[in-house]
């Protein structure tokens, strides 16, 4: 065999192969194009009507999968790539931060906000596929837009509405006593919250069943809104859903410049926090008593002010209990510096009312509005401080929280 002759032509063969490979890679790259996206907004899964636009600056991560079977299945479908996008203009426009590049074909598009990392997106098998880790303070919402065909000449995709998977809590103080001239909330919160973080497969409900309830939610006083003319003030928090179980309410507040007093009460063990739902705990003061009232609504919905308010929801309103014989010194009571919180008396019909209104389920399937078609909401909000002994940061999507405050970077103590 003439090896010398073969060696003579080897450089030319290698050059030809290299050129051919480069041309193939070039053609491969030329076939890819940037997909464009828009998003109508975010809403609640149990009551979807008209989604509110995403707040400007909201970040999304969008992943593309090529389907293997007849229906979407993240455990078997082929991961094709992902990109990150930011909401602008308040009209559903998404600007690419890192573009998703694809070739012509049909894809299933998964979107999540905020743009949390998705682990094992390109791998199938045992365990959680496309795992997302979610903690307190994160307004986590997702959507699936299936079977979308895109090409270089038709690269636009309108994403389906995103559904929320967390819970919103609001804490409010409404003084009514005539001798109250000033109020200042120092802190408010709940004990025995779901231990964070939890890990879920992308676009699935957060698996809080059986998770330990050891975290403590604390909202610092500086997160509360400035008291209005009626001295009302409030703050909000985004938390993981929570199964029913024992927990405690706490609010520490100062009145008339006196030393702060802490109102503490055991909460009903039958109450759960459902995804996509907001719960408002309000201290309503009247005379020598302070009532703790719970109002439950789909996240972001305003309270109905009259029976003719088309599109509004009547909240589930429950009287949790009352602190009786509360004593609040006036500004002129020089010798009285402490507020007497009196005696806590729970509502004896509490568990029956919670059960009747369907407030015992994390999924919210039995809530009064679960069968209705929709409620608007705004992504974000959450003046949240949640801890279980350690200190960690929280990630939140800033938007109107309903109490006039935004908090893109809540501190954790």
C-alpha positions as CSV (number, residue, x, y, z in Angstrom):
1,X,0.0,0.0,0.0
2,X,1.3,3.4,-1.0
3,X,1.3,5.2,2.4
4,X,3.3,8.1,1.0
5,X,0.6,8.8,-1.6
6,X,-2.1,8.7,1.1
7,X,-0.1,11.1,3.3
8,X,0.3,13.4,0.3
9,X,-3.5,13.9,0.0
10,X,-4.3,13.8,3.7
11,X,-4.1,17.6,4.3
12,X,-6.5,18.2,1.5
13,X,-9.0,15.6,2.9
14,X,-8.7,17.2,6.4
15,X,-9.2,20.6,4.9
16,X,-12.3,19.5,3.0
17,X,-13.8,17.8,6.1
18,X,-13.1,20.9,8.2
19,X,-14.7,23.2,5.6
20,X,-17.7,20.8,5.3
21,X,-18.1,20.7,9.1
22,X,-17.9,24.5,9.4
23,X,-20.5,24.9,6.6
24,X,-22.8,22.5,8.5
25,X,-22.4,24.4,11.7
26,X,-22.9,27.7,9.9
27,X,-26.1,26.4,8.3
28,X,-27.2,25.1,11.7
29,X,-26.7,28.5,13.2
30,X,-28.4,30.2,10.4
31,X,-31.5,28.0,10.9
32,X,-32.0,29.3,14.4
33,X,-34.0,32.5,15.1
34,X,-35.0,34.4,18.2
35,X,-38.5,33.8,19.4
36,X,-40.6,36.8,20.5
37,X,-43.1,36.6,23.4
38,X,-45.9,38.6,24.9
39,X,-47.8,37.9,28.1
40,X,-51.4,39.0,28.9
41,X,-50.7,38.9,32.6
42,X,-51.1,36.9,35.9
43,X,-54.1,35.6,37.7
44,X,-55.2,33.0,40.2
45,X,-55.7,29.4,39.1
46,X,-59.0,28.9,41.0
47,X,-60.7,32.0,39.7
48,X,-59.4,33.2,36.3
49,X,-61.3,36.0,34.5
50,X,-59.1,38.8,33.2
51,X,-55.4,38.7,34.1
52,X,-53.7,41.9,35.1
53,X,-50.7,43.0,33.1
54,X,-47.3,42.1,34.5
55,X,-45.7,45.0,36.4
56,X,-42.9,46.7,34.5
57,X,-39.6,45.1,35.3
58,X,-41.1,41.6,36.1
59,X,-38.6,38.9,35.0
60,X,-39.7,35.7,33.3
61,X,-37.8,32.6,32.3
62,X,-39.3,30.8,29.3
63,X,-38.3,27.2,28.4
64,X,-39.1,25.3,25.1
65,X,-39.7,21.6,24.9
66,X,-40.4,19.4,21.9
67,X,-43.1,16.9,22.7
68,X,-42.5,13.2,22.5
69,X,-46.1,11.9,23.2
70,X,-49.5,13.3,22.5
71,X,-49.6,15.5,25.5
72,X,-47.0,17.6,27.4
73,X,-44.8,15.6,29.7
74,X,-41.7,17.1,31.2
75,X,-40.4,13.7,32.3
76,X,-40.0,12.6,28.6
77,X,-40.3,15.7,26.4
78,X,-37.0,17.0,24.9
79,X,-35.6,20.3,26.3
80,X,-34.7,22.6,23.4
81,X,-33.5,25.8,25.2
82,X,-34.5,28.7,27.4
83,X,-34.3,32.5,27.6
84,X,-35.1,35.3,30.0
85,X,-37.4,38.3,29.4
86,X,-38.5,41.5,31.1
87,X,-42.0,43.0,31.1
88,X,-42.1,46.6,29.8
89,X,-44.7,49.2,28.8
90,X,-47.4,47.7,31.1
91,X,-49.1,46.1,28.1
92,X,-47.8,42.6,28.0
93,X,-44.7,43.4,26.0
94,X,-41.7,41.2,26.9
95,X,-38.2,42.5,26.1
96,X,-35.5,39.8,25.6
97,X,-32.7,39.8,28.2
98,X,-31.4,36.5,26.9
99,X,-33.2,35.4,23.8
100,X,-34.5,31.9,23.3
101,X,-33.2,30.6,20.0
102,X,-35.0,27.8,18.1
103,X,-35.5,26.3,14.7
104,X,-38.8,26.0,12.8
105,X,-41.1,23.6,14.5
106,X,-43.8,23.0,17.1
107,X,-43.0,23.5,20.8
108,X,-44.5,23.6,24.3
109,X,-43.5,26.8,26.1
110,X,-43.3,27.0,29.9
111,X,-43.0,30.4,31.5
112,X,-42.2,31.2,35.2
113,X,-41.8,34.4,37.1
114,X,-39.6,35.4,38.8
115,X,-36.9,33.9,36.5
116,X,-35.9,31.2,39.0
117,X,-33.3,28.7,37.9
118,X,-34.8,25.4,36.6
119,X,-32.7,22.4,37.5
120,X,-32.5,19.2,35.4
121,X,-34.4,20.8,32.5
122,X,-32.5,18.7,29.9
123,X,-32.7,15.4,31.7
124,X,-35.5,12.9,32.3
125,X,-35.8,10.0,34.7
126,X,-36.4,9.4,38.3
127,X,-37.0,12.2,40.8
128,X,-38.3,15.7,40.1
129,X,-37.8,16.8,36.5
130,X,-37.4,20.5,35.8
131,X,-37.2,21.3,39.5
132,X,-37.9,24.7,40.9
133,X,-37.0,25.7,44.4
134,X,-39.4,28.3,45.9
135,X,-39.2,30.1,49.2
136,X,-41.2,32.7,51.1
137,X,-41.3,36.2,49.6
138,X,-41.5,34.9,46.1
139,X,-44.6,35.6,44.0
140,X,-44.1,32.4,42.0
141,X,-46.4,32.0,38.9
142,X,-46.2,29.8,35.9
143,X,-47.9,29.0,32.6
144,X,-47.9,26.4,29.8
145,X,-48.5,27.5,26.3
146,X,-48.7,24.2,24.3
147,X,-48.4,23.3,20.7
148,X,-47.1,26.5,19.3
149,X,-45.5,26.4,15.8
150,X,-42.8,29.1,15.2
151,X,-40.6,29.9,12.3
152,X,-38.2,32.7,11.2
153,X,-41.1,34.4,9.4
154,X,-43.6,33.8,12.3
155,X,-41.6,33.9,15.5
156,X,-44.2,35.5,17.9
157,X,-45.9,33.6,20.7
158,X,-48.6,34.9,23.0
159,X,-48.2,33.2,26.3
160,X,-51.1,31.9,28.3
161,X,-51.9,33.6,31.6
162,X,-49.6,32.8,34.5
163,X,-51.1,31.2,37.5
164,X,-49.9,32.0,41.1
165,X,-48.7,29.2,43.4
166,X,-48.1,31.1,46.6
167,X,-50.3,32.9,49.2
168,X,-50.6,36.6,50.1
169,X,-51.1,37.7,53.7
170,X,-52.1,41.2,54.7
171,X,-51.9,42.6,58.3
172,X,-54.0,45.7,59.1
173,X,-54.8,47.9,62.1
174,X,-58.0,50.0,62.2
175,X,-58.3,52.1,65.4
176,X,-61.8,53.3,66.3
177,X,-61.5,54.4,69.9
178,X,-61.9,58.1,70.3
179,X,-59.0,58.5,72.7
180,X,-56.4,57.1,70.2
181,X,-54.4,60.0,68.7
182,X,-51.5,58.1,67.3
183,X,-50.6,54.5,66.3
184,X,-47.4,52.7,65.3
185,X,-47.1,49.0,64.5
186,X,-43.7,47.6,65.5
187,X,-44.2,44.1,64.1
188,X,-46.8,41.6,63.0
189,X,-46.7,38.0,61.9
190,X,-47.6,34.3,62.3
191,X,-45.8,31.3,63.7
192,X,-45.7,27.7,62.4
193,X,-45.5,28.6,58.7
194,X,-44.4,26.1,56.0
195,X,-40.7,25.3,56.2
196,X,-39.0,26.8,53.2
197,X,-37.9,26.3,50.5
198,X,-40.0,23.6,48.8
199,X,-39.1,22.0,45.5
200,X,-41.7,21.4,42.8
201,X,-41.7,20.3,39.2
202,X,-42.2,23.3,36.8
203,X,-45.8,24.3,36.5
204,X,-47.0,22.1,39.3
205,X,-48.6,23.0,42.6
206,X,-46.1,23.5,45.4
207,X,-46.0,20.2,47.4
208,X,-46.5,21.5,51.0
209,X,-48.4,18.5,52.2
210,X,-46.5,16.9,55.1
211,X,-43.8,19.6,55.1
212,X,-42.8,20.8,58.6
213,X,-44.4,24.0,59.9
214,X,-41.4,25.6,61.6
215,X,-40.9,29.0,60.0
216,X,-41.9,32.3,61.5
217,X,-43.3,35.2,59.5
218,X,-42.4,38.6,60.9
219,X,-43.2,41.9,59.2
220,X,-41.2,44.7,60.7
221,X,-42.9,48.0,61.6
222,X,-41.1,50.0,58.9
223,X,-42.9,47.9,56.3
224,X,-46.3,49.2,57.3
225,X,-47.9,52.0,55.4
226,X,-48.1,55.5,56.9
227,X,-51.3,55.7,59.0
228,X,-54.0,57.6,57.1
229,X,-56.4,60.2,58.4
230,X,-58.3,57.4,60.3
231,X,-55.0,56.0,61.5
232,X,-55.4,52.9,59.5
233,X,-52.2,51.1,58.5
234,X,-51.3,47.8,56.8
235,X,-48.5,45.7,55.3
236,X,-48.4,42.5,53.2
237,X,-46.3,39.4,52.8
238,X,-46.0,36.6,50.2
239,X,-45.6,33.1,51.7
240,X,-45.8,29.5,50.7
241,X,-49.2,27.9,51.0
242,X,-49.8,26.2,54.3
243,X,-51.7,23.1,55.4
244,X,-54.1,23.4,58.3
245,X,-52.4,23.1,61.7
246,X,-51.9,25.1,64.9
247,X,-50.3,28.5,64.6
248,X,-50.4,31.9,66.4
249,X,-51.1,35.5,65.4
250,X,-49.0,38.3,66.8
251,X,-49.1,42.1,66.4
252,X,-47.1,44.5,68.5
253,X,-48.3,48.1,68.4
254,X,-47.9,51.4,70.3
255,X,-50.7,53.9,70.9
256,X,-50.6,57.5,71.9
257,X,-46.8,57.4,72.2
258,X,-47.0,54.8,75.0
259,X,-45.0,51.6,75.3
260,X,-45.9,49.0,72.7
261,X,-48.2,46.1,73.6
262,X,-48.4,42.8,71.9
263,X,-51.7,41.2,70.9
264,X,-51.3,37.4,70.7
265,X,-53.9,34.8,69.9
266,X,-54.0,31.1,69.0
267,X,-55.4,30.7,65.5
268,X,-57.9,28.0,64.4
269,X,-56.1,24.7,63.6
270,X,-58.5,24.0,60.7
271,X,-57.4,27.1,58.7
272,X,-55.2,26.5,55.6
273,X,-53.6,29.0,53.3
274,X,-54.5,28.3,49.7
275,X,-52.5,29.2,46.6
276,X,-53.6,32.3,44.7
277,X,-55.5,33.5,47.7
278,X,-55.1,36.5,50.0
279,X,-55.9,36.6,53.7
280,X,-56.3,39.9,55.6
281,X,-55.9,39.8,59.4
282,X,-57.3,43.1,60.8
283,X,-57.4,44.4,64.3
284,X,-60.5,46.5,64.6
285,X,-60.7,48.6,67.7
286,X,-63.9,49.8,69.3
287,X,-64.2,51.1,72.8
288,X,-62.6,48.7,75.2
289,X,-62.4,45.7,72.9
290,X,-60.3,44.7,69.9
291,X,-61.7,42.3,67.3
292,X,-59.5,40.2,65.0
293,X,-61.3,39.8,61.7
294,X,-60.2,37.6,58.8
295,X,-61.1,38.5,55.2
296,X,-60.4,36.0,52.4
297,X,-60.4,36.9,48.7
298,X,-58.8,35.8,45.5
299,X,-55.3,37.4,45.3
300,X,-55.5,41.1,44.2
301,X,-59.3,41.4,44.2
302,X,-60.9,44.4,45.8
303,X,-63.7,44.1,48.3
304,X,-67.2,44.5,47.0
305,X,-68.7,47.7,48.3
306,X,-72.2,47.0,47.1
307,X,-74.3,44.2,45.7
308,X,-74.4,45.9,42.3
309,X,-70.6,45.9,41.9
310,X,-70.3,43.8,38.8
311,X,-67.1,41.9,38.7
312,X,-66.2,42.3,42.4
313,X,-66.2,39.5,44.9
314,X,-67.8,39.4,48.3
315,X,-65.1,38.4,50.7
316,X,-65.3,35.5,53.2
317,X,-65.4,37.4,56.5
318,X,-64.8,35.6,59.8
319,X,-64.6,36.9,63.3
320,X,-61.7,35.1,64.8
321,X,-62.1,36.4,68.3
322,X,-61.9,39.4,70.6
323,X,-59.5,40.9,73.2
324,X,-61.9,42.1,75.9
325,X,-61.3,44.8,78.5
326,X,-58.4,46.4,76.6
327,X,-57.1,49.6,78.2
328,X,-55.3,52.2,76.2
329,X,-54.0,55.2,78.1
330,X,-54.5,58.6,76.5
331,X,-51.8,61.2,76.0
332,X,-52.7,62.9,79.2
333,X,-52.5,59.8,81.3
334,X,-49.0,60.6,82.6
335,X,-48.9,57.8,85.1
336,X,-50.2,55.1,82.8
337,X,-47.6,54.1,80.3
338,X,-48.7,50.5,79.4
339,X,-51.5,49.3,77.2
340,X,-53.5,46.5,78.7
341,X,-54.4,43.9,76.1
342,X,-57.1,42.3,78.2
343,X,-58.4,38.8,77.7
344,X,-58.5,36.9,74.4
345,X,-61.9,35.3,73.8
346,X,-62.1,33.1,70.6
347,X,-65.2,32.8,68.5
348,X,-66.9,29.6,69.6
349,X,-68.3,29.0,66.1
350,X,-64.9,29.5,64.4
351,X,-64.1,26.0,63.2
352,X,-67.7,25.5,61.8
353,X,-67.4,28.8,59.8
354,X,-64.0,27.9,58.4
355,X,-65.3,24.5,57.3
356,X,-68.5,26.0,55.8
357,X,-66.5,28.5,53.7
358,X,-64.0,25.9,52.4
359,X,-61.0,27.5,54.1
360,X,-59.5,24.1,55.1
361,X,-57.9,23.2,51.7
362,X,-54.4,24.3,50.4
363,X,-55.7,24.0,46.9
364,X,-58.8,26.2,47.5
365,X,-61.1,23.9,45.6
366,X,-64.0,24.6,47.9
367,X,-63.7,28.4,48.1
368,X,-66.9,30.2,47.1
369,X,-65.3,31.7,43.9
370,X,-63.5,28.5,42.8
371,X,-66.1,27.7,40.2
372,X,-66.3,31.3,38.8
373,X,-64.4,32.5,35.8
374,X,-61.8,34.7,37.0
375,X,-60.5,37.5,39.1
376,X,-57.8,40.1,38.2
377,X,-54.6,40.3,40.2
378,X,-51.3,42.0,40.1
379,X,-48.0,40.1,40.4
380,X,-45.8,41.0,43.2
381,X,-46.1,42.6,46.6
382,X,-44.9,41.2,49.8
383,X,-43.1,43.0,52.6
384,X,-41.9,39.7,53.8
385,X,-39.5,38.5,56.6
386,X,-39.6,34.8,57.2
387,X,-37.0,32.9,59.2
388,X,-36.5,29.6,61.0
389,X,-33.4,30.6,62.9
390,X,-31.1,31.3,59.9
391,X,-31.0,34.4,57.8
392,X,-31.6,34.3,54.1
393,X,-32.7,36.6,51.3
394,X,-36.0,36.6,49.6
395,X,-36.9,37.2,46.0
396,X,-40.0,39.1,45.1
397,X,-41.8,40.6,42.1
398,X,-42.5,44.3,43.0
399,X,-46.0,45.5,42.1
400,X,-49.0,47.2,43.7
401,X,-49.7,45.2,46.9
402,X,-53.1,46.8,47.6
403,X,-51.8,48.7,50.6
404,X,-50.0,51.4,48.6
405,X,-46.5,49.9,49.2
406,X,-44.0,48.0,47.1
407,X,-41.0,46.1,48.4
408,X,-38.7,44.7,45.8
409,X,-36.0,43.8,48.3
410,X,-37.4,43.0,51.7
411,X,-34.9,42.5,54.5
412,X,-34.8,39.4,56.5
413,X,-34.0,39.3,60.2
